[in-house]
């Protein structure tokens, strides 16, 4: 007997499974029940979340561990629009995400108004592509979506799924597009850059999001050691060169204190190699930090330079790993002729060494010492993120995840939960300020339901510390940045986890030890004084 044709929703789900997706996140409504059923039948586990914004960040957390696109499922209207923030975050932070939303059928929408809105129009500005599903083109639609989401610089793709289309037989057929081979510029185009590298006296590397992967880490390490070039990374690319490596200068982009050390070193370089460097993570101090008129600047990226934040002598658009490998000299260089790199590394260490008194820097140092080398970290936006990103020594790529392009608050907790779901045997720790933590506490229920042992470290100072610092810097009145203290540890216990409040080094060490031994999640409230970040970064 002939098999009946698959539903359009089944086509979507099975293609996503073939792409390596094993989890989907969201909050369903009646309009997406067929999609939910199809995902389940395809072998994709659905995680019920308390808010679509958190769901999208959990999906991103899984992507960083598996490499497969994240899946966000949202119902029509408020469900879809609740995900706007995280979808734009995925666009700016280069995260491949398939956003599946339910919608009212087109015919019905002509005589019906409840929750009817032009969802593709809403998502068009914040995705790489948006499309409304049809049953006859379901195969092609989802194959295109996966390809667009993952190619070049990754990003989100939105598929609006009408209620009746999800259930309709998929009448069309599709041939999966074969994976594209790595694109490497022609040898003639590479020759000038190759010659410049072979004769470099003071080469310097800046690495970014395009090479934040195991393969990227391998080529950045090889390039650093071949060229004997110091390496600066963006925050989200930390660990692309292990930060205990003598050539690593750690992350940069947000700290004026770090920039005062790094910018003079960059100015001394005769050849600057940008390997997968995406300036979307950087601030105004990183606009035109080198001069292609007096320095040879080699820019190797996955997408053309339309940002104009910097310029280069040689621009190569292609696979950064393969392109970098093709231009490295066969013989290792001798390195900088003086100790400028060593001095810069020493100055950075001294600048971000924690003081003896209690505060966020001391707490971060204790966490680094108490947690395993392969710990997976997430960081929320705020003052603590800048300090953490400068202090923390990341030894592997993608072990410190944060919202660096979009810099949204409320991301660290769900990012950590997604990482824990995908890597249940790893120690996963999120760092938040109390304001960011309070944005997403509802999803601690999701952590409890999924038996996650994630550790949530929360810096409690009852203030939007970074904004308050800027406010004081402009000599403005203290307005709208302070709030009442919450018993953050009690919130953790209320949702079924462990909760600890600490205000000294010994109690923090004890709490971290107990949290790592626990089989449920832990919330560690790190009490710090207001103004504790003054002069920290």
Long-range contacts (C-beta under 8 A, 24 or more apart in sequence): 4-169, 5-169, 5-170, 5-171, 6-169, 6-170, 7-34, 7-38, 7-166, 7-167, 7-168, 7-169, 7-170, 8-133, 8-134, 8-135, 8-138, 8-161, 8-165, 8-166, 8-167, 8-168, 8-169, 8-170, 9-34, 9-35, 9-37, 9-38, 9-161, 9-166, 9-167, 10-38, 10-41, 10-42, 10-170, 11-138, 11-139, 11-142, 11-170, 11-174, 12-38, 12-100, 12-133, 12-138, 12-141, 12-142, 12-159, 12-161, 13-38, 13-39, 13-41, 13-42, 13-44, 14-42, 15-139, 15-142, 15-143, 15-146, 15-176, 16-42, 16-44, 16-69, 16-71, 16-98, 16-142, 16-146, 17-42, 17-43, 17-44, 18-176, 19-68, 19-69, 19-146, 19-150, 20-66, 20-67, 20-68, 20-69, 21-68, 21-69, 21-70, 21-71, 21-98, 22-62, 22-66, 22-68, 23-47, 23-59, 23-62, 23-71, 23-418, 23-421, 23-422, 24-59, 24-71, 24-72, 24-73, 24-100, 25-49, 25-55, 25-56, 25-58, 25-59, 25-70, 25-71, 25-72, 25-73, 25-418, 26-52, 26-55, 26-72, 26-73, 26-74, 26-79, 26-83, 27-51, 27-52, 27-55, 27-74, 27-75, 27-79, 28-73, 28-75, 29-75, 29-76, 29-79, 29-102, 30-75, 30-102, 31-75, 31-76, 31-102, 31-103, 31-104, 31-163, 32-73, 32-74, 32-75, 32-100, 32-101, 32-102, 32-161, 32-166, 34-163, 34-166, 34-167, 35-73, 35-100, 35-102, 35-161, 35-166, 36-73, 38-166, 39-71, 39-73, 44-71, 46-73, 47-421, 47-446, 47-450, 48-446, 48-449, 49-414, 49-443, 49-446, 50-442, 50-443, 50-445, 50-446, 51-82, 51-440, 51-442, 51-443, 52-79, 52-80, 52-82, 52-83, 52-86, 53-82, 53-83, 53-85, 53-86, 53-410, 53-414, 53-440, 54-86, 54-410, 54-413, 54-414, 54-440, 54-442, 54-443, 54-446, 55-83, 55-86, 55-414, 56-83, 56-86, 56-87, 56-89, 56-90, 56-97, 56-99, 56-414, 57-86, 57-89, 57-410, 57-411, 57-414, 57-415, 57-418, 58-414, 58-415, 58-417, 58-418, 58-421, 58-443, 58-446, 59-97, 59-418, 60-86, 60-89, 60-90, 60-93, 60-95, 60-97, 60-401, 60-415, 60-418, 61-378, 61-401, 61-414, 61-415, 61-416, 61-417, 61-418, 61-419, 61-420, 61-421, 61-422, 62-418, 62-419, 62-421, 62-422, 63-95, 63-96, 63-97, 63-418, 64-398, 64-401, 64-418, 64-419, 65-376, 65-398, 65-418, 65-419, 65-422, 65-423, 66-422, 67-213, 69-96, 69-97, 69-98, 69-146, 69-149, 69-150, 69-154, 70-95, 70-96, 70-97, 70-98, 70-418, 71-97, 71-98, 71-100, 72-97, 72-98, 72-99, 72-100, 73-100, 73-101, 74-99, 74-100, 74-101, 74-102, 75-101, 75-102, 76-101, 76-102, 76-103, 76-104, 76-115, 76-119, 77-115, 77-117, 78-115, 80-119, 80-122, 80-123, 81-122, 84-122, 84-126, 85-408, 86-408, 86-411, 87-123, 87-126, 87-127, 87-156, 87-158, 88-126, 88-406, 89-403, 89-405, 89-406, 89-408, 89-411, 90-155, 90-156, 91-126, 91-127, 91-128, 91-155, 91-156, 91-406, 92-280, 92-405, 92-406, 93-209, 93-236, 93-280, 93-403, 93-404, 93-405, 93-406, 94-153, 94-154, 94-155, 94-209, 94-210, 94-278, 94-280, 94-405, 95-154, 95-155, 95-156, 96-149, 96-150, 96-154, 96-155, 96-156, 97-149, 97-155, 97-156, 97-157, 98-145, 98-146, 98-149, 98-156, 98-157, 98-159, 99-123, 99-127, 99-156, 99-157, 99-158, 99-159, 100-159, 100-161, 101-158, 101-159, 101-160, 101-161, 102-161, 102-162, 102-163, 102-166, 103-132, 103-160, 103-161, 103-162, 103-163, 104-162, 104-163, 105-162, 105-163, 105-164, 105-165, 106-162, 119-158, 119-160, 120-158, 120-160, 123-158, 123-160, 126-156, 127-155, 127-156, 127-157, 127-158, 128-155, 128-156, 128-157, 129-157, 129-158, 130-157, 130-158, 130-159, 130-160, 131-157, 131-158, 131-159, 131-160, 132-159, 132-160, 132-161, 132-162, 133-159, 133-160, 133-161, 133-162, 133-165, 133-166, 134-165, 135-165, 135-168, 135-169, 135-170, 135-171, 135-172, 136-170, 136-171, 136-172, 137-172, 138-170, 138-172, 138-174, 139-170, 139-172, 139-173, 139-174, 140-172, 140-174, 142-174, 143-174, 143-176, 143-177, 147-177, 151-180, 152-302, 152-303, 153-209, 153-210, 153-278, 153-302, 153-303, 182-318, 182-319, 182-321, 182-322, 183-317, 183-318, 183-319, 183-322, 184-318, 184-319, 184-322, 184-323, 184-326, 185-316, 185-317, 185-318, 185-323, 185-326, 187-326, 189-316, 190-316, 190-323, 190-326, 190-327, 192-314, 193-296, 193-298, 193-314, 193-316, 193-327, 194-326, 194-327, 194-328, 194-329, 196-271, 196-296, 196-298, 196-313, 196-314, 197-227, 197-271, 197-273, 197-298, 197-327, 197-328, 197-329, 198-329, 198-331, 198-333, 200-227, 200-229, 200-270, 200-271, 200-296, 200-333, 201-270, 201-336, 201-337, 202-268, 202-269, 202-270, 202-271, 202-336, 202-337, 202-340, 203-227, 203-228, 203-229, 203-269, 203-270, 203-271, 203-272, 203-273, 203-333, 204-229, 204-230, 204-231, 204-232, 204-265, 204-266, 204-269, 204-271, 204-272, 204-273, 205-229, 205-230, 205-231, 205-232, 205-272, 205-273, 205-274, 205-275, 206-231, 206-232, 206-233, 206-272, 206-273, 206-274, 206-275, 206-277, 207-231, 207-232, 207-233, 207-234, 207-237, 207-240, 207-241, 207-274, 207-275, 207-276, 207-277, 208-233, 208-234, 208-236, 208-237, 208-274, 208-275, 208-276, 208-277, 208-278, 208-279, 208-281, 209-234, 209-236, 209-237, 209-276, 209-278, 209-280, 209-281, 210-275, 210-276, 210-277, 210-278, 210-301, 210-302, 210-320, 211-237, 211-240, 211-275, 211-276, 211-320, 211-321, 212-236, 212-237, 212-240, 212-276, 212-397, 212-398, 213-397, 213-398, 214-397, 215-321, 216-240, 216-275, 216-276, 216-320, 216-321, 216-397, 217-241, 217-242, 217-396, 217-397, 218-321, 219-275, 219-320, 219-321, 219-324, 219-325, 220-275, 220-324, 221-245, 222-325, 222-328, 223-273, 223-275, 223-324, 223-328, 224-248, 225-332, 226-328, 226-329, 226-332, 226-333, 227-273, 227-328, 227-329, 227-332, 227-333, 228-332, 228-333, 228-334, 228-335, 228-336, 229-273, 229-333, 229-335, 230-265, 230-336, 230-341, 230-344, 230-345, 232-262, 232-266, 234-277, 234-278, 234-281, 234-282, 234-404, 235-281, 235-385, 235-389, 235-400, 235-402, 235-404, 236-281, 236-400, 236-401, 236-402, 236-404, 236-405, 237-276, 237-397, 238-389, 238-392, 238-394, 238-397, 238-399, 238-400, 239-394, 239-395, 239-396, 239-397, 239-398, 239-399, 239-400, 240-397, 242-394, 242-395, 242-396, 243-392, 243-393, 243-394, 243-395, 244-393, 244-395, 246-345, 247-341, 248-345, 249-341, 249-344, 249-345, 249-348, 250-348, 250-390, 250-393, 251-389, 251-390, 251-394, 252-282, 252-286, 253-281, 253-282, 253-283, 253-286, 253-404, 254-283, 254-385, 254-386, 254-389, 254-537, 255-386, 255-389, 255-390, 255-537, 256-285, 256-537, 257-351, 257-352, 257-390, 257-537, 258-348, 258-351, 258-352, 258-390, 258-537, 259-285, 259-286, 261-344, 261-347, 261-348, 261-351, 262-344, 262-348, 263-289, 265-340, 265-341, 265-344, 266-290, 268-340, 269-295, 270-295, 270-296, 271-295, 271-296, 271-297, 271-298, 272-296, 272-297, 272-298, 273-298, 273-300, 273-324, 274-298, 274-299, 274-300, 274-301, 274-310, 274-312, 275-300, 275-320, 275-324, 276-300, 276-301, 276-302, 276-320, 276-321, 277-301, 278-405, 279-307, 279-309, 279-310, 280-307, 280-404, 280-405, 281-404, 281-405, 282-309, 286-310, 298-327, 300-324, 348-390, 351-390, 352-387, 352-390, 352-391, 352-537, 354-391, 358-503, 358-504, 358-505, 358-528, 359-528, 359-529, 359-532, 359-536, 360-384, 360-387, 360-459, 360-526, 360-528, 360-532, 360-533, 360-536, 361-387, 361-391, 361-536, 362-505, 363-457, 363-459, 363-508, 363-526, 363-528, 364-388, 364-391, 364-392, 364-431, 365-391, 366-505, 366-508, 366-509, 366-512, 367-429, 367-457, 367-508, 367-512, 368-392, 368-393, 370-508, 370-509, 370-512, 370-513, 370-516, 371-427, 371-429, 371-512, 371-516, 372-427, 374-399, 374-426, 374-427, 375-399, 375-426, 375-427, 375-428, 375-429, 376-401, 376-416, 376-419, 376-420, 376-423, 376-426, 376-427, 376-428, 376-429, 377-401, 377-416, 377-428, 377-429, 377-430, 377-431, 378-402, 378-411, 378-412, 378-413, 378-415, 378-416, 378-419, 378-428, 378-429, 378-430, 378-431, 379-412, 379-430, 379-431, 379-432, 380-409, 380-410, 380-411, 380-412, 380-413, 380-430, 380-431, 380-432, 380-433, 380-436, 380-437, 381-407, 381-408, 381-409, 381-411, 381-436, 382-409, 382-432, 382-433, 382-435, 382-436, 382-464, 382-465, 382-466, 383-433, 383-465, 383-466, 383-469, 383-533, 383-536, 383-537, 384-431, 384-432, 384-433, 384-459, 384-465, 384-533, 385-431, 386-466, 386-536, 386-537, 387-533, 387-536, 387-537, 388-431, 390-537, 409-433, 409-435, 409-436, 409-439, 410-436, 410-439, 410-440, 411-436, 412-436, 412-437, 413-437, 413-440, 413-441, 413-443, 413-444, 413-456, 414-440, 414-443, 416-454, 416-456, 417-443, 417-446, 417-447, 417-450, 417-452, 417-454, 420-447, 420-452, 420-453, 420-454, 421-450, 421-452, 424-452, 427-455, 427-516, 428-453, 428-454, 428-455, 429-454, 429-455, 429-456, 429-457, 430-454, 430-455, 430-456, 430-457, 431-457, 431-459, 432-456, 432-457, 432-458, 432-459, 433-458, 433-459, 433-461, 433-464, 433-465, 434-458, 434-459, 434-460, 434-461, 434-462, 434-485, 434-486, 434-488, 434-525, 435-463, 435-464, 435-483, 437-488, 438-486, 441-491, 441-495, 444-491, 444-492, 444-495, 444-496, 444-497, 444-521, 444-523, 445-495, 445-496, 447-495, 447-497, 447-521, 448-495, 448-496, 448-497, 448-520, 448-521, 451-519, 451-520, 452-520, 452-521, 453-518, 453-519, 453-520, 453-521, 453-522, 454-521, 454-522, 455-512, 455-515, 455-516, 455-521, 455-522, 455-524, 456-492, 456-521, 456-522, 456-523, 456-524, 457-524, 457-526, 458-488, 458-523, 458-524, 458-525, 458-526, 459-526, 459-528, 460-485, 460-486, 460-488, 460-525, 460-526, 460-527, 460-528, 461-527, 461-528, 461-529, 461-530, 461-532, 462-530, 463-530, 465-530, 465-532, 465-533, 466-533, 468-530, 469-533, 469-534, 482-530, 487-525, 488-523, 488-525, 489-523, 489-524, 489-525, 491-523, 492-521, 492-522, 492-523, 493-523, 496-520, 496-521, 497-521, 497-522, 497-523, 498-522, 498-523, 499-523, 499-524, 499-525, 500-524, 500-525, 501-525, 501-527, 502-526, 502-527, 503-527
